[in-house]
Amino acid sequence: MKENDHKEETTHFGFRQVPLAEKAEHVASVFHSVAGKYDMMNDIMSLGTHRLIKRFTLQLTALRSGQQVLDLAGGTGDFAMQFSPIVGEKGHVVLADINQSMLSVGRDRIIDKGGLQNISYSLADAEQLPFLPESFDCVCIAYGLRNVTDKEAALRSMHEVLKPGGRMVILEFSRTQNPMLSKGYDFYSKLWPLAGKLVTGDSDSYQYLVESIRMHPDQETLKSMILDAGFSRCEYHNVMDGICAIHIGYKDAT
């Protein structure tokens, strides 16, 4: 037997290599740690810009009254609460996350606002979505894809649960081609673990978040992955000169 036959398959967790089967557990530990102050840290790290970016993403979902939408890796419920009034009483929003701590924070926030009758909750793995094929008019995943172990499997699963003519919207950190902006952003993001330590007492989780951004595919690579997953076409919009990008993949109507 060859020596390589004994080697365990690995994947990246930030800059570290970990056994493939263990990445989900490592990611879960990060989000269990940060769930309680996730939204506060988003405001600190983005200087509030994440709210404007999410507003633009919301427009790109093109949701209408009566539609079904999956807020995947929806965590604390920001998008779900905005989707709810758009799809209305005849529509439905599923807030889904693989992490129970994040999902609990999202559910509690929605309950605190009096509850929204057209939102339900699902503890779900993006790689194997527990929904019937062709269930949703739109699947939206914001700042979640980079944490998925098998991104190709997740993209295929999202394609499967979309109705013909539906769209998938991915908001994620990406790559800027502006050298000065890239250097400034690199320097600024290195401060996030310190902010995490001061605000939450946890610097390691925010160090992982910085590293996971660096390891995520760039705009064109992700576009190719989306097309390979079965989407008929894909377009993307750079935000903040490419620091973030919003990809939209379309499922054939026939």
N, C-alpha and C positions, 0 to 999 in steps of 0.2 A: 504493500500500500504506500502511495506517495505521501511525503511529509505534508504537502498542502491539503491533503484530504482531512487532516485533523484540525485545520484552521477554521475558526468560527467566523461566519460572515459578520461584518461590522458596518456601521454607518456613522455619520457625524452627529455629535451632540455639541453644538457650538463648534469649537475648534478641535475637540477631543473625538477620538474614535471609541465607540462603545458597541457591545454586541447588539446586533440588529433587534433581537427580541426584547432588549432592555430599554430602547430609546423612549418608548411610550411611557414607561414608568418614570424615567428621568424627567421628561417633559411634565408629566402629571405632578411631580414633586415641586417643580418650579411654580406652577399655577396654583397649587394648593397654598403655597407660601405667599403669593402676591395677590390672591383673590380679593381680600378685604380692602386693599388700598389701590386696586388696579386702575380705577378711573382717575384717582388723584394723581397717580404717577404718570398716567398718560398726559394729563394737563401740564405737569411739570416738564416732562421730557420733550413734549412737542411745542411747549410755550403756547398751548391752546390751539395750535393750528389743526390738530386732528379733528376738531369739530367742523371746521370748514371743509376739510377733505372728505369727511363722512357725508356732509351735506351734498357735495358734488357726486359722490358715489350713489347716494340715494336717488338723485335725478337720473343717473344712468341705468338704474334698475327698470325704469319705465313702467312701474307697477300701476295697475288700474283697479278700480273697485271690483270686488268679487273674485280676485285672483288668489292663488295659493302660493305662499313664499316660504322657503326654508332659510332661516338665519343660522348658518352653519358656523361652528366655533363662535357662537354668538355671545358667549360669556355673560357679561353683566347686563345685556339686554338693550344696549343703546339703539341698535338698528331695529330690533323687534318692536320697541315702543314707537318708533317712527313709521314702521311698516303698517302697524295696526290701524290707524285712522285712514290710511290710503286705501287698503283693501276693504275696509268697512265690515259691516255685519255679515255680508254674504261671502266675504273672503276669510282666509285663515292664515295665521303665522305660526310656524313651528320654530321655537327657540331651541337649538340643539347644541350640545357641547359634550366632549368626551370627559370633561373634568367636572366632577360633582360639586366641588367647592365653587367654581365659577358659575355653574348653572344655578346653584342655590342663591348666590348673590344676585343674579339676574332675576330669579323668581321673587326674591324678597323686595327688590326695587320696584317691580311691577305691582306687587301686592300693596306696597306702601303708597303707590299712586292711585289706589282704589281698585286695582285689578283691571285687566282688559280681557273681555270675554272671548275675543277671537284669537287669543294666544294660548298655545299648549307647549309642553316642555318634553324634551327627549334627551336622554343620556345616550349619545350616539358617536360611533367611530366613523370618521369621514371616509376611511378606506372601505368600509362595509356598511353603508347606510341602511338602516332598518325600515325602509319605506318601500311601498309598491312602485314598480316602474311607472313612469309617466304620471307622477303625483303632483308635480310643482310647475308653476309657470315661471318661477325664478328661483335660483339658488344663489345666495350671497354669502361669501366668506371674507371677512375683513381681518387682516393681520393674524390669520390662523394657518394658512397653507404652509408657511415655512416651518411650522412645528410638526407637520405630518411626516411620519417615517417614509411611507411609500406614496409620494405625491402622484405618481402615474395612476396608482390604484384609486386614489381619492378622486382624481379627475374623471376616471371612467365611471366611478360610482355616482358622481354628480350628474354626468351625462345620462346615466340610466334612469335616474328618478325625475329628470326633466320631461315635461310634455313636449311633443313635437311643436316647434316654433318657439320654445322657451329659451331663456338665456341664463347663463352663469356669469356672475360678476365677482371678480376677485380684486380686493384691495390689499396691496402688500408693499412692503419696502422694496426698493429696486436699486438701480444704478444711475447716477448722474454722470454725464459726460463732460461736465464743467469742472476742470481741474481745481480751480480755486474753491468752488462750492464743496467739492469732494473732500478737500483737505480740511476745510472749516467744519464740515459735518462729522468727519472722522474724529477731530479733536473734541467736538461738543459731545458726541455720543460716548466718548470715553469717560465723561463725567457722570453718566447715568448710574453706574454701580455705586458711586459715592452718594448720589442722591437717594438711591435705594437703601443704602446703609443708614442714612440720616432719617429718612421718612418711615421706613418699614423695618429697619434693623437687619436687612437682608441685602447684601451686595452681590452674592454669588448668582442669584436668580437674574439680576439685571445684567451681570456680566454675560450670562448665557444669552439673554435677549440681544445684546449687542453682537455677539458672535453669530447667532442664528441669522441675523440680517446680512452679515457678510457672506454667509454660506448659501443664501437663497439665490436661485437662478435669476439672471438678468432678464430684461424685457423680451428680447427675441427668443431666448432659450425657453422661457415659459410659454410664449406664444406657440412655439413648435410642439411643446408638450401637450398643450390644449388641443391642437389640431390632431395630434397623434391619438388622443383619447377619444376621437370620434366626432368632435365638433366640426360643423360645416365651414365655419369661418371664425376668425378671431381678430379683434382690434384692441388697441390699448391706448390709454391717455396718460401721458406723464404728468405728474403733479410735483410742484416745487422743483422743476427742472430735472425730474427723474429720481429724486430721493424716494418718492413713492410712485407706483403705477397702478392703474385700474385696467385690468384685462376683462374683456367681454367675449365670451364664447357662445355661439348660437347653435342650437340643435335644429336639424332640418325639419321643415314643417310637413314633409311627406315621408 
